[in-house]
Amino acid sequence: MNTHQSAAYIARRLPDLRKRDVQAVLEILTELWHAELAKPDGKIHISGLGTLYVETHRVRSTGVIRQTLQAKYGENAPTTLERRSIRFRPYEVLRNAIKEKKDDDE
């Protein structure tokens, strides 16, 4: 499901709102979430779904990566790098719903 499909579904469920209004709310929500996840310890708790957060790992640069960095930066090449990953941790409610759906399909 994409943003347009979500907006259309919400507009059908809430007939007082136009699809354009729902899309505007989703755009604002996206901007808000971008700003929150750009923060070092930003987390988004979505009720009934889970937590969306950015995880940062410090990684030592060795081997080919170190050689590439030295070729690019010379002696000022960094010895450690930061690797950022977006993570989603589902709440128990969502896990149970997925499990029930899987059991129904079998």
ABEGO torsion letter per residue (X at the ends): XBAAAAAAAAAAABAABBAAAAAAAAAAAAAAAAAAAABAABBBBBBGAEBBBBBBBBBBBBEAAAAAAAAAAEAABBABBBBBBBBBBBBAAAAAAAAAAAAAAX
